[in-house]
């Protein structure tokens, strides 16, 4: 091995625990090769079968992967240090978080109807009246709603679906640049991320075709408010992607409509256009509250059965108190009016910032949602330069797989006057960084 970490143990369980400890402590980094089975068995004084069993368990749990002649290696893991957003320095205006404006979120009040005592909701995990609201919500955008389910947020649902559908080492086509938590989630499940380029209309069909030829088992994309690039499917792009997906009926398609009500773009969904295995998921955190960990999904019958089967074995159901809260907010006229105002405000603020940047010769991307993606040559130079002017933006490294560098700016709380000042500072910093880069 190319590391000084010594694997120990005399049983399969002990050996597996030793490897996992080395991975957790950073002594066994992603990509590091483990010893061949016979060599480690000889070194530990155990049978090759014992080591093989340990490696099999580690593969099952996504801690290691087998690469044919390349042997068994530590699986690619979330780059915790680089993908977790750094702490916002004191005194800076935070434009890095991707969060909604708190002034445009409704007040969260506990539901008036509380669960009467301790009882199980496994027999009726979803409130029927909330199911009706969800069917109307998704159905008006053309999503098939014969089968719906709930989860503790979009990432919770996507993690559960991928874990029952795929096995460690399977490939997942991911947007590049893409949502960093999703990139980390796929890696944490022991799956292989396959980057797919995006543009202002979302995932590119020719890039998706290439990923499918590489043998991916699932595709995850956002139809609007793509994070961080801001793209949204046009009808033509949706049709082109659907045509590509028709050739791979066994590939699971995950459509993550995370911003939905505040995306200020129509939904052009690929669901119902041909994919046999699909799920459309929406969360409410962007427009009802970041602490409401609830999501709704519509999916094909097989995906529904597998998701709900695993949910039943774990948390069992989504809290009915949470469901009551969501139902109350989604059926409240005042909340609906606030959400409509938020959608218009976010569009106005994002457009204003894009216009101010363009007026100063700075190109940006963001046709929907709360964020702008600005391509730059040197992310660190731009982030640190803006920091000196009192702004804190997100370096693009944690969003990228193979795409070029950039920074993400969250415009959700940025008034037009602030947008002009930020754009002026950005142009100055960009000029300084490019002069340094070129000189």
TORMIMAR-785431 format. One line per 8 residues: number of its first residue (from 1); their letters; for each residue y, z, x of C-alpha. Coordinates in pm, 1 decimal. Layout:
BEGIN
NUM = a = Y,Z,X ~ ...
***
This chain:
BEGIN
1 = xxxxxxxx = 0.0,0.0,0.0 ~ 359.5,-59.1,102.6 ~ 446.3,301.2,17.9 ~ 364.3,641.8,165.6 ~ 269.1,784.3,-173.5 ~ -95.0,894.8,-170.0 ~ -286.8,863.7,-493.1 ~ -510.0,1165.2,-557.4
9 = xxxxxxxx = -773.6,1274.8,-806.5 ~ -1149.3,1293.0,-843.1 ~ -1171.1,1182.7,-1207.5 ~ -1033.9,879.3,-1390.2 ~ -791.1,1103.3,-1575.5 ~ -672.7,1269.3,-1255.2 ~ -625.9,938.2,-1073.1 ~ -431.5,791.8,-1364.1
17 = xxxxxxxx = -211.5,1103.0,-1380.0 ~ -143.6,1078.9,-1006.7 ~ -31.6,716.2,-1035.5 ~ 185.8,795.4,-1336.3 ~ 346.1,1084.3,-1147.5 ~ 423.5,852.8,-857.2 ~ 585.3,602.3,-1094.0 ~ 788.3,871.1,-1271.2
25 = xxxxxxxx = 914.5,1015.0,-941.2 ~ 1007.6,672.3,-806.8 ~ 757.4,682.2,-522.3 ~ 571.9,387.8,-677.3 ~ 839.2,135.0,-762.5 ~ 798.9,-157.1,-1004.9 ~ 601.0,-436.4,-839.9 ~ 431.1,-213.5,-581.2
33 = xxxxxxxx = 64.3,-305.0,-541.8 ~ -197.1,-36.8,-596.0 ~ -500.1,-27.8,-362.1 ~ -799.6,-243.7,-455.6 ~ -1053.1,-52.8,-661.0 ~ -1316.8,-21.7,-387.9 ~ -1071.5,80.6,-118.0 ~ -920.2,358.0,-330.2
41 = xxxxxxxx = -1267.0,470.6,-439.8 ~ -1376.7,499.9,-76.7 ~ -1061.1,690.6,12.8 ~ -1099.7,938.8,-271.6 ~ -1475.9,972.4,-245.4 ~ -1540.0,858.7,-601.2 ~ -1725.5,567.5,-755.7 ~ -1552.2,230.3,-806.1
49 = xxxxxxxx = -1618.3,271.9,-1177.5 ~ -1404.5,587.1,-1185.0 ~ -1108.0,405.6,-1029.0 ~ -1161.4,103.9,-1254.0 ~ -1149.1,331.0,-1559.4 ~ -826.4,489.0,-1434.4 ~ -667.5,148.9,-1379.8 ~ -780.7,35.0,-1724.7
57 = xxxxxxxx = -611.6,335.6,-1885.0 ~ -292.8,271.9,-1687.4 ~ -293.1,-92.2,-1802.7 ~ -347.6,10.5,-2162.2 ~ -43.2,235.0,-2145.6 ~ 171.5,-30.8,-1979.3 ~ 218.8,157.0,-1650.9 ~ 50.5,-112.5,-1441.0
65 = xxxxxxxx = -32.0,-479.9,-1490.4 ~ -297.9,-700.4,-1334.0 ~ -184.6,-1027.6,-1178.6 ~ -507.4,-1205.2,-1097.5 ~ -537.8,-1247.0,-723.1 ~ -217.5,-1045.2,-689.4 ~ -414.1,-735.7,-784.9 ~ -292.6,-438.8,-985.0
73 = xxxxxxxx = 78.3,-359.7,-954.0 ~ 321.3,-114.0,-1107.0 ~ 463.0,-275.7,-1419.8 ~ 825.5,-383.9,-1436.0 ~ 1004.3,-81.9,-1576.7 ~ 1345.7,-24.6,-1727.3 ~ 1602.5,-26.3,-1448.2 ~ 1730.8,310.9,-1558.6
81 = xxxxxxxx = 2002.0,341.6,-1296.4 ~ 2150.5,-1.2,-1361.7 ~ 2095.5,-49.4,-1734.2 ~ 2220.2,285.8,-1856.4 ~ 2594.2,260.9,-1901.6 ~ 2780.5,469.9,-1645.9 ~ 2991.9,760.3,-1767.7 ~ 3341.7,656.0,-1868.0
89 = xxxxxxxx = 3585.6,793.1,-1609.4 ~ 3837.2,1039.1,-1748.1 ~ 4165.2,893.0,-1865.4 ~ 4045.7,535.3,-1916.8 ~ 4047.7,331.5,-2237.9 ~ 3680.0,276.3,-2318.3 ~ 3606.9,-87.6,-2408.5 ~ 3250.9,-80.7,-2277.4
97 = xxxxxxxx = 3047.8,101.1,-2539.1 ~ 2993.0,-164.2,-2806.1 ~ 3066.4,92.5,-3078.5 ~ 3251.8,44.9,-3407.9 ~ 3596.9,191.5,-3466.9 ~ 3543.7,544.9,-3608.8 ~ 3843.1,489.9,-3839.8 ~ 3649.3,212.4,-4013.2
105 = xxxxxxxx = 3335.0,418.8,-4084.5 ~ 3277.0,612.0,-4408.6 ~ 3251.0,989.4,-4418.6 ~ 2887.9,1101.3,-4407.0 ~ 2805.1,1356.3,-4674.4 ~ 2462.9,1509.9,-4746.0 ~ 2295.3,1374.8,-5060.8 ~ 2323.4,1579.2,-5377.0
113 = xxxxxxxx = 1950.5,1543.6,-5446.6 ~ 1753.5,1735.4,-5185.1 ~ 1375.4,1727.7,-5149.2 ~ 1229.4,1999.8,-5373.1 ~ 1036.3,2212.8,-5129.0 ~ 785.2,2115.3,-4865.1 ~ 580.7,1813.1,-4966.8 ~ 446.6,1495.6,-4814.6
121 = xxxxxxxx = 602.2,1160.2,-4893.8 ~ 318.4,958.5,-4740.9 ~ 207.4,833.9,-5079.2 ~ 559.4,705.8,-5158.8 ~ 737.4,666.5,-4824.3 ~ 1026.1,454.5,-4957.3 ~ 1269.6,533.3,-5236.5 ~ 1221.8,265.3,-5500.9
129 = xxxxxxxx = 1594.0,245.4,-5575.4 ~ 1672.8,191.4,-5206.3 ~ 1406.8,-79.5,-5191.9 ~ 1588.2,-252.8,-5477.3 ~ 1918.3,-232.5,-5290.3 ~ 1755.2,-369.3,-4974.7 ~ 1597.2,-661.8,-5158.8 ~ 1933.8,-754.2,-5305.4
137 = xxxxxxxx = 2105.3,-707.5,-4967.6 ~ 1865.6,-927.3,-4770.6 ~ 1787.0,-1168.5,-5052.4 ~ 2145.9,-1280.4,-5099.8 ~ 2135.6,-1417.3,-4742.7 ~ 1816.9,-1615.0,-4798.0 ~ 1568.2,-1374.1,-4637.5 ~ 1231.8,-1361.5,-4823.1
145 = xxxxxxxx = 1209.9,-1010.9,-4971.4 ~ 862.9,-989.9,-5123.3 ~ 771.6,-726.4,-4864.8 ~ 1018.5,-476.6,-4719.1 ~ 986.1,-161.6,-4512.8 ~ 1205.3,102.4,-4345.5 ~ 1224.0,248.7,-3994.4 ~ 1427.8,489.2,-3782.8
153 = xxxxxxxx = 1659.9,217.1,-3656.4 ~ 1606.4,-138.2,-3536.0 ~ 1471.9,-42.3,-3192.9 ~ 1218.7,190.8,-3355.7 ~ 1088.8,-88.9,-3576.2 ~ 1083.7,-350.7,-3300.2 ~ 900.8,-113.1,-3066.6 ~ 637.1,-40.5,-3329.5
161 = xxxxxxxx = 586.8,-407.1,-3418.0 ~ 558.8,-521.0,-3056.8 ~ 322.4,-236.9,-2967.9 ~ 73.2,-330.2,-3241.1 ~ 100.8,-707.1,-3189.3 ~ 105.9,-740.9,-2809.7 ~ -72.5,-599.1,-2509.0 ~ 69.5,-495.8,-2171.6
169 = xxxxxxxx = 148.8,-803.3,-1967.0 ~ 215.3,-1029.3,-2266.3 ~ 538.5,-1229.0,-2251.2 ~ 834.9,-1185.5,-2486.1 ~ 1111.7,-1446.1,-2505.3 ~ 1442.3,-1257.8,-2478.7 ~ 1804.8,-1365.2,-2502.2 ~ 1980.5,-1390.1,-2165.9
177 = xxxxxxxx = 2227.5,-1226.5,-2151.1 ~ 2089.9,-989.1,-2410.0 ~ 2105.0,-637.8,-2551.3 ~ 2021.3,-404.1,-2264.6 ~ 1832.3,-149.3,-2475.7 ~ 1602.2,-424.2,-2601.9 ~ 1543.5,-550.0,-2248.9 ~ 1452.7,-197.6,-2141.5
185 = xxxxxxxx = 1232.3,-143.0,-2446.4 ~ 1022.3,-451.3,-2378.3 ~ 974.4,-346.1,-2017.6 ~ 888.2,11.6,-2118.9 ~ 611.8,-123.8,-2342.5 ~ 458.6,-292.6,-2037.7 ~ 552.1,-636.6,-2165.7 ~ 693.1,-924.3,-1964.0
193 = xxxxxxxx = 1045.8,-1044.7,-2040.8 ~ 1096.3,-1420.8,-2032.0 ~ 1468.9,-1507.4,-2025.6 ~ 1602.2,-1763.3,-2273.2 ~ 1957.9,-1888.4,-2225.8 ~ 2213.9,-1848.7,-2504.7 ~ 2544.0,-2013.4,-2591.7 ~ 2803.9,-1977.1,-2867.0
201 = xxxxxxxx = 2539.9,-2070.2,-3126.7 ~ 2278.9,-1825.1,-3000.6 ~ 1944.7,-1896.9,-2835.5 ~ 1914.2,-2251.4,-2698.8 ~ 1625.0,-2452.4,-2846.1 ~ 1529.4,-2626.0,-2520.4 ~ 1524.1,-2292.4,-2336.9 ~ 1309.2,-2140.0,-2611.1
209 = xxxxxxxx = 1069.2,-2432.5,-2587.3 ~ 1031.4,-2363.4,-2215.6 ~ 952.6,-1996.9,-2280.4 ~ 692.4,-2090.8,-2540.4 ~ 527.6,-2325.9,-2291.8 ~ 507.7,-2029.0,-2055.5 ~ 286.3,-1856.7,-2313.2 ~ 507.4,-1590.5,-2470.6
217 = xxxxxxxx = 353.9,-1402.8,-2763.4 ~ 680.5,-1302.3,-2933.6 ~ 1044.1,-1410.4,-2960.8 ~ 1334.2,-1168.5,-3019.2 ~ 1678.6,-1300.1,-3106.7 ~ 1996.9,-1219.6,-3300.4 ~ 2114.1,-1475.0,-3558.7 ~ 2477.3,-1356.3,-3541.3
225 = xxxxxxxx = 2698.9,-1119.0,-3340.9 ~ 2462.4,-1172.2,-3047.4 ~ 2509.6,-888.5,-2802.1 ~ 2677.5,-933.3,-2555.7 ~ 2763.3,-1305.4,-2586.5 ~ 2876.6,-1300.2,-2949.6 ~ 2702.8,-1620.7,-3057.5 ~ 2588.1,-1692.9,-3413.0
233 = xxxxxxxx = 2341.6,-1947.7,-3547.2 ~ 2488.0,-2253.9,-3713.0 ~ 2272.5,-2421.1,-3975.8 ~ 2192.7,-2695.3,-3725.0 ~ 2093.3,-2446.1,-3455.0 ~ 1875.4,-2255.0,-3700.4 ~ 1699.9,-2578.0,-3796.8 ~ 1646.4,-2673.8,-3432.7
241 = xxxxxxxx = 1496.3,-2334.0,-3348.6 ~ 1276.8,-2343.9,-3658.8 ~ 1144.5,-2683.1,-3553.1 ~ 1052.8,-2548.5,-3209.6 ~ 878.0,-2247.9,-3365.3 ~ 667.7,-2464.3,-3598.7 ~ 451.4,-2559.2,-3301.0 ~ 351.5,-2194.8,-3236.1
249 = xxxxxxxx = 248.3,-2037.3,-3568.3 ~ 83.1,-1738.9,-3398.5 ~ 397.0,-1629.7,-3211.6 ~ 575.4,-1333.2,-3370.3 ~ 943.1,-1400.8,-3445.8 ~ 1173.1,-1094.6,-3453.2 ~ 1517.0,-1161.0,-3601.9 ~ 1751.6,-871.7,-3521.5
257 = xxxxxxxx = 2054.3,-889.9,-3752.3 ~ 2203.7,-572.0,-3608.5 ~ 2569.2,-621.8,-3712.5 ~ 2503.9,-787.8,-4052.0 ~ 2788.6,-664.1,-4275.3 ~ 3052.7,-669.6,-3998.5 ~ 2937.1,-982.1,-3814.2 ~ 3199.9,-1202.8,-3991.2
265 = xxxxxxxx = 2962.7,-1499.5,-3979.0 ~ 2716.1,-1631.4,-4237.8 ~ 2347.0,-1565.9,-4181.3 ~ 2135.6,-1871.5,-4103.6 ~ 1791.6,-1715.5,-4092.5 ~ 1475.7,-1874.2,-3954.8 ~ 1266.6,-1661.7,-4191.5 ~ 1118.3,-1871.2,-4465.4
273 = xxxxxxxx = 1154.7,-2188.7,-4257.5 ~ 805.9,-2204.4,-4114.0 ~ 709.6,-1911.5,-3885.1 ~ 392.3,-1750.6,-4014.0 ~ 453.7,-1422.7,-3831.7 ~ 807.5,-1290.5,-3864.6 ~ 1025.0,-987.8,-3925.5 ~ 1394.9,-968.7,-4011.6
281 = xxxxxxxx = 1545.9,-627.7,-3931.6 ~ 1885.5,-479.3,-4011.7 ~ 2034.9,-145.5,-3919.9 ~ 2343.1,24.0,-4067.2 ~ 2478.4,197.3,-3757.0 ~ 2755.1,-59.1,-3697.2 ~ 2914.8,-20.0,-4039.5 ~ 2794.6,306.3,-4198.7
289 = xxxxxxxx = 2768.7,532.2,-3893.6 ~ 2610.9,540.7,-3549.7 ~ 2423.1,859.9,-3640.5 ~ 2243.8,700.8,-3937.5 ~ 1916.0,612.6,-3766.0 ~ 1781.8,391.1,-4041.7 ~ 1684.6,25.6,-4061.9 ~ 1542.2,-204.6,-4326.5
297 = xxxxxxxx = 1314.1,-499.1,-4261.4 ~ 1145.2,-781.4,-4444.6 ~ 833.3,-933.8,-4294.0 ~ 514.5,-1127.4,-4349.1 ~ 218.9,-936.6,-4502.1 ~ 22.9,-890.9,-4177.6 ~ 323.1,-757.6,-3986.7 ~ 409.4,-524.7,-4274.7
305 = xxxxxxxx = 57.6,-380.5,-4285.4 ~ 41.4,-325.1,-3910.8 ~ 387.6,-170.6,-3889.3 ~ 340.7,61.6,-4183.6 ~ -8.1,154.7,-4067.9 ~ 124.9,277.9,-3734.7 ~ 424.2,447.3,-3901.1 ~ 182.8,634.5,-4124.9
313 = xxxxxxxx = -4.6,764.6,-3819.9 ~ 311.4,878.7,-3639.5 ~ 621.0,1002.1,-3825.5 ~ 465.1,916.3,-4161.0 ~ 784.4,810.2,-4335.1 ~ 1159.3,789.1,-4293.1 ~ 1328.3,1105.4,-4418.5 ~ 1407.7,1084.3,-4787.7
321 = xxxxxxxx = 1729.2,1277.1,-4719.0 ~ 1832.7,993.6,-4488.4 ~ 1728.1,735.9,-4746.2 ~ 1932.0,914.8,-5014.4 ~ 2236.7,912.4,-4786.0 ~ 2202.8,541.9,-4711.6 ~ 2151.5,459.5,-5078.4 ~ 2460.1,656.3,-5176.6
329 = xxxxxxxx = 2677.2,478.9,-4921.9 ~ 2544.8,129.9,-4990.7 ~ 2606.3,161.4,-5363.5 ~ 2949.6,324.1,-5332.9 ~ 3240.2,89.7,-5417.4 ~ 3479.7,268.3,-5182.5 ~ 3237.5,229.3,-4892.9 ~ 3185.5,-137.7,-4971.9
337 = xxxxxxxx = 3562.4,-192.0,-4963.3 ~ 3587.1,-8.6,-4629.7 ~ 3307.1,-220.2,-4482.1 ~ 3481.5,-538.6,-4598.2 ~ 3803.3,-419.6,-4431.0 ~ 3610.8,-337.6,-4113.4 ~ 3460.7,-687.2,-4105.3 ~ 3804.8,-848.4,-4135.4
345 = xxxxxxxx = 3959.9,-610.6,-3881.7 ~ 3692.4,-666.0,-3617.6 ~ 3724.6,-1042.2,-3656.0 ~ 4101.8,-1020.9,-3624.1 ~ 4090.3,-797.1,-3315.4 ~ 3824.2,-1003.8,-3140.4 ~ 4007.1,-1327.6,-3214.6 ~ 4337.9,-1181.1,-3097.6
353 = xxxxxxxx = 4192.7,-1075.9,-2763.4 ~ 4020.2,-1411.8,-2714.5 ~ 4349.3,-1586.4,-2786.0 ~ 4545.1,-1367.5,-2545.0 ~ 4289.5,-1430.9,-2271.4 ~ 4287.7,-1804.6,-2337.2 ~ 4669.7,-1813.1,-2318.3 ~ 4636.2,-1679.3,-1964.6
361 = xxxxxxxx = 4364.8,-1923.9,-1864.2 ~ 4073.0,-1682.7,-1904.5 ~ 3772.8,-1825.7,-2092.5 ~ 3566.3,-1595.2,-2313.0 ~ 3279.3,-1614.7,-2561.3 ~ 3246.4,-1432.3,-2891.2 ~ 3229.5,-1623.3,-3217.4 ~ 3117.9,-1316.6,-3416.3
369 = xxxxxxxx = 3079.4,-939.8,-3392.5 ~ 3273.8,-681.4,-3194.7 ~ 3240.8,-801.2,-2835.4 ~ 3364.6,-1069.0,-2600.3 ~ 3172.3,-1194.5,-2298.7 ~ 3392.9,-1307.2,-2010.4 ~ 3223.1,-1495.6,-1724.1 ~ 3344.5,-1378.3,-1381.4
377 = xxxxxxxx = 3237.6,-1430.0,-1023.3 ~ 3230.7,-1065.5,-917.1 ~ 3155.2,-809.8,-1186.9 ~ 3221.9,-505.2,-971.2 ~ 3558.1,-634.8,-853.3 ~ 3671.3,-701.3,-1211.2 ~ 3543.1,-369.0,-1349.4 ~ 3704.0,-170.7,-1068.4
385 = xxxxxxxx = 4022.9,-375.3,-1087.1 ~ 4062.1,-311.0,-1458.9 ~ 3985.5,54.4,-1396.7 ~ 4296.7,74.3,-1180.2 ~ 4495.2,-49.9,-1482.4 ~ 4341.7,211.1,-1715.0 ~ 4069.6,-1.8,-1878.7 ~ 3694.1,50.4,-1871.7
393 = xxxxxxxx = 3476.6,-253.2,-1951.4 ~ 3101.8,-309.5,-1919.1 ~ 2966.4,-487.8,-1614.1 ~ 2726.9,-759.8,-1723.4 ~ 2443.0,-667.5,-1486.7 ~ 2259.7,-451.5,-1737.1 ~ 2262.6,-732.3,-1994.8 ~ 2139.1,-1010.4,-1767.8
401 = xxxxxxxx = 1801.2,-1141.8,-1658.2 ~ 1871.1,-1479.4,-1495.4 ~ 2211.7,-1571.6,-1638.0 ~ 2539.9,-1570.9,-1447.9 ~ 2767.9,-1269.3,-1402.7 ~ 3021.7,-1156.4,-1659.3 ~ 3174.3,-852.2,-1826.8 ~ 3152.1,-738.5,-2188.2
409 = xxxxxxxx = 3463.8,-616.2,-2366.5 ~ 3434.7,-431.9,-2697.0 ~ 3738.5,-525.0,-2905.7 ~ 3648.2,-314.2,-3211.9 ~ 3927.7,-60.8,-3156.4 ~ 4178.2,-285.0,-2978.2 ~ 4504.8,-348.2,-3161.8 ~ 4682.2,-684.0,-3100.9
417 = xxxxxxxx = 4952.6,-525.0,-2881.7 ~ 4682.9,-365.9,-2665.6 ~ 4501.0,-700.4,-2650.1 ~ 4806.5,-866.2,-2494.6 ~ 4836.2,-593.9,-2231.7 ~ 4465.2,-604.4,-2151.2 ~ 4470.1,-983.6,-2119.8 ~ 4764.6,-968.2,-1880.2
425 = xxxxxxxx = 4590.6,-706.4,-1666.7 ~ 4266.3,-904.7,-1679.2 ~ 4437.4,-1221.2,-1555.1 ~ 4591.7,-1030.3,-1266.0 ~ 4262.1,-865.8,-1171.9 ~ 4071.0,-1191.2,-1203.8 ~ 4315.7,-1364.4,-973.5 ~ 4289.9,-1086.2,-719.4
433 = xxxxxxx = 3910.3,-1077.9,-730.5 ~ 3875.8,-1454.3,-697.8 ~ 4118.5,-1458.0,-405.8 ~ 3908.4,-1193.6,-236.9 ~ 3586.8,-1373.8,-327.4 ~ 3714.6,-1700.2,-188.5 ~ 3885.4,-1557.1,115.2
***
